Structures are given as structure tokens and as C-alpha cells.
């Protein structure tokens, strides 16, 4: 039964996806790919953090959020 399921999945995969994508999936080093995704997520997080803390619009947004009770004000002296 397991071989039949594998055959069905293989048939569906080869008929519904382009061959170039299948070749890419077969040859990709998943560790490197996931590490790249992690780096991109870290870059996006740091850019968001920089934008909120350093740009004029980010500072205005932060003040607005504090005024409306969405976030608490950050006290840097407590650390």
C-alpha cells in the first residue's frame, strides 16, 4: 500500500508542477535555505525596529500609541 501511495503522489507531483521546480527542490540544501530565510527575517525585524525608534514618523507613531494606551512608555532609566 505504501508504494502505491508514493506512486500516486509522484504522479501528481510530476504532472502538476514544472520540472524546473522539482529539480530545484531536489537539489536545494535546506539548511542553507532556512538560514537565509532566518537572516531575511532578522533584517526585516531590525529595519522595523530602526524605523520605529529613529525616524520622525516612527517617533510620532510611538507617541500616538502611548497617548492612546496601546503601548506603555519606555523608561530607559530603569535598566
C-alpha positions in Angstrom: 0.0 0.0 0.0 2.8 2.4 0.8 4.4 2.0 -2.6 1.0 2.8 -4.3 0.7 6.0 -2.3 4.2 7.0 -3.2 3.5 6.3 -6.8 0.3 8.4 -6.7 2.0 11.3 -5.0 4.9 11.1 -7.5 2.4 11.1 -10.5 0.6 14.1 -9.1 3.7 16.0 -8.4 5.2 15.4 -11.8 2.0 16.3 -13.6 1.1 19.5 -11.6 4.5 21.1 -11.1 7.0 22.3 -13.6 10.1 20.2 -14.0 12.4 23.1 -13.1 10.8 23.5 -9.7 11.2 19.8 -9.0 14.8 19.9 -9.9 15.3 22.9 -7.6 13.6 21.2 -4.7 15.7 18.1 -5.2 19.0 20.0 -5.4 18.4 22.7 -2.7 20.4 22.5 0.6 17.5 23.0 3.0 19.8 24.1 5.9 21.2 26.9 3.8 17.8 27.9 2.5 16.3 28.1 6.0 19.4 30.0 7.3 18.8 32.5 4.5 15.1 32.9 5.5 16.2 33.5 9.1 18.7 36.2 8.0 16.0 37.9 6.0 13.6 37.8 8.9 16.2 39.3 11.2 16.9 42.1 8.7 13.2 42.9 8.5 12.9 43.0 12.3 15.9 45.3 12.7 14.7 47.6 9.9 11.3 47.8 11.6 12.9 48.5 14.9 15.2 51.2 13.5 12.3 52.8 11.7 10.1 52.9 14.8 12.9 54.3 17.1 14.9 56.6 14.8 12.7 58.1 12.2 10.4 61.0 12.7 7.3 59.1 11.6 8.3 56.2 13.9 8.7 58.5 16.9 5.3 60.2 16.1 3.7 56.7 15.9 5.2 55.7 19.2 4.0 58.9 20.9 0.5 58.4 19.5 0.4 54.8 20.7 1.5 55.8 24.2 -1.2 58.6 24.3 -3.9 56.1 23.3 -2.8 53.5 25.7 -1.8 51.0 23.1 1.8 50.7 24.4 3.5 51.6 27.6 6.1 54.4 27.6 9.6 53.0 27.7 11.6 54.2 30.7 15.3 53.9 29.8 16.5 54.9 33.3 15.1 51.7 34.9 17.6 49.4 33.2 
